[in-house]
Amino acid sequence: MSGFRREASDILHELDAMRAADAPTHGGRVLSYVYDSGLAELDELAAEAARRVQPVNGLDPTTFVSVAAMERGVVGFARRVLGGAPSADTADTADGAEPADGGDVVVGSVTSGGTESCLLAVKSARDAWRAARLGSPRVPRLVAPVTVHAAFHKAAHYFGLELDLVPVDPSTGTLAPAAIEERLGDDVALVVLSAPSYPFASLDPIADVAAITAARGIALHVDACIGGFALAFWPGALPAWDLSVPGVTSLSADLHKYGYAPKGASVLLTRGRDRQRHQYFATTGWPGYPVVNPTMTGSKPAGPLAAAWAIIEALGEPGFAELTAQAARATAALRATIDGIEGLRVVGSPTGPLLAVATDEDVPVASRVDPHHWADAARSAGWQLQLQPGLTQPDGTRLPHTTHLTVTPVTERVVSELTAALVVAADAVRGIPQIDGAVALAGLAEALPGFGGDGGGADGGLGALSSSDALGSLAAGLDSDTAAAILEAAGLLGGAGALPDQLAPVLALVEALPGPLTERLLVELLARVVEPPVAV
Ligand SMILES: *Cc1c(COP(=O)(O)O)cnc(C)c1O
């Protein structure tokens, strides 16, 4: 090859220009998605480590033995800090032989991220459940509080489990162990709890539920994807939540969150080798190489693993403890600030470096602050908080709509600037009521001649449909162009691909439209965002 079509510097220049339009990944201005240690040299080390294994195929750790060595290192670290190390009296057998409780040894895999860890935890539990009930035609059930991460909705969908969601306290987001106990039965393949939950940072009652599930032989997964590597080093005492709790059968923790690794790394730990072997897929039933995959991918990058490994080697436990302490101090400062803002309240008792903020309904209407208007005001000042919709639980109670903040070590450096901005943002929107979903819907209907008021009068519009199941079933048959037309009418499509300035109206629509329709519209939105323009 005689040369490239374009100069490398020119290509990278273009990439830099594209990156400049991204939300900032560093500096603490985006309070979700990114986990900034604030240590540039740690990012450099991670990048260099990833670069050195760039051509490696993690598919086969017997060919690329560095992959096995790094994975042993990462899983060993995770097992140690997440309560899964063999206890001293069983591990220290004089001859180094297998401890007597070898069946309970905690083993693990590095996966591509939290979703893959969660998917695999569910797949393994389903297959273990099936193996114990050969020939059973029943559909296995997954029991979890409504605050469980959406990755478990996805897992139930992919792997054919019934998802049985248990309501939490609507004002605090906390779960009563008895509410889980009531749902247990022989068809339950897995119970999932969070440490802590993403929406409200609630630490589920893991020891209490584990005592119940263990007595009935039911598997219990702890989703510590977001919090695991922070809670493991959290200052002060926490209720037991990790693999040190005997009935916990698996646990997920993301290296690309509070492990500070680049995206593409998580750990799934499982108690018992036999239980964990259900995670694997193996086949010799084709004419190619024998396939043995511990995770969902075939060929896979070693870069995120190498980066995570290098970070663990560099930080060690003292380094993690120091970074966690920074995030914990920043979280405490933010909490104190928000507690002091009239009209807002922190939801429940958040545990770890994240929290959710709702309207304080105990103050007069004129003093209340809507968390979504608040987030929009903060965003216009350069701080990106994450809007979370309200949700009706299976028992009909309503979880409030909230704004989420994920706090990272770097937040501490900007915490006085941030807290000041949060106070100013609240002052700017205090008294402005939450957007009425019905009004948002009516506005959308107005903009949509095909669905709106002039289609069938007051009763024929989108707003009227939303009160019935009709709109929900409309979603099933909605074609791509109609979905795009609705998105354009809502002002979400047709622009430069960027989000609108105000997200509160968007979230109001999300809350007002039936779930299946919103989901179909969001699919359309994301699909159109990456679709190349049609050539003219
Ligand atoms: C982030 C997260 C996940 C999913 O992880 P991804 O890395 O985004 O795939 C699962 N559970 C919780 C609690 C999370 O915060």
The ligand as an SDF file (V2000), in Angstrom:
LIG
                    3D

 15 15  0  0  0  0  0  0  0  0999 V2000
  -24.5460    1.0000   35.2230 C   0  0  0  0  0  0  0  0  0  0  0  0
  -25.3850   -0.0310   35.9010 C   0  0  0  0  0  0  0  0  0  0  0  0
  -25.6790   -1.2590   35.2970 C   0  0  0  0  0  0  0  0  0  0  0  0
  -25.4020   -1.5570   33.8390 C   0  0  0  0  0  0  0  0  0  0  0  0
  -24.1370   -1.3040   33.5120 O   0  0  0  0  0  0  0  0  0  0  0  0
  -23.6020   -0.8070   32.1010 P   0  0  0  0  0  0  0  0  0  0  0  0
  -22.1580   -0.7820   32.4060 O   0  0  0  0  0  0  0  0  0  0  0  0
  -24.1740    0.5340   31.8080 O   0  0  0  0  0  0  0  0  0  0  0  0
  -23.9410   -1.8200   31.0810 O   0  0  0  0  0  0  0  0  0  0  0  0
  -26.3350   -2.2000   36.0580 C   0  0  0  0  0  0  0  0  0  0  0  0
  -26.7330   -1.9300   37.3010 N   0  0  0  0  0  0  0  0  0  0  0  0
  -26.5140   -0.7400   37.8970 C   0  0  0  0  0  0  0  0  0  0  0  0
  -27.0000   -0.5000   39.2900 C   0  0  0  0  0  0  0  0  0  0  0  0
  -25.8390    0.2520   37.2060 C   0  0  0  0  0  0  0  0  0  0  0  0
  -25.6590    1.4500   37.7620 O   0  0  0  0  0  0  0  0  0  0  0  0
  1  2  1  0
  2  3  1  0
  2 14  2  0
  3  4  1  0
  3 10  2  0
  4  5  1  0
  5  6  1  0
  6  7  2  0
  6  8  1  0
  6  9  1  0
 10 11  1  0
 11 12  2  0
 12 13  1  0
 12 14  1  0
 14 15  1  0
M  END
$$$$
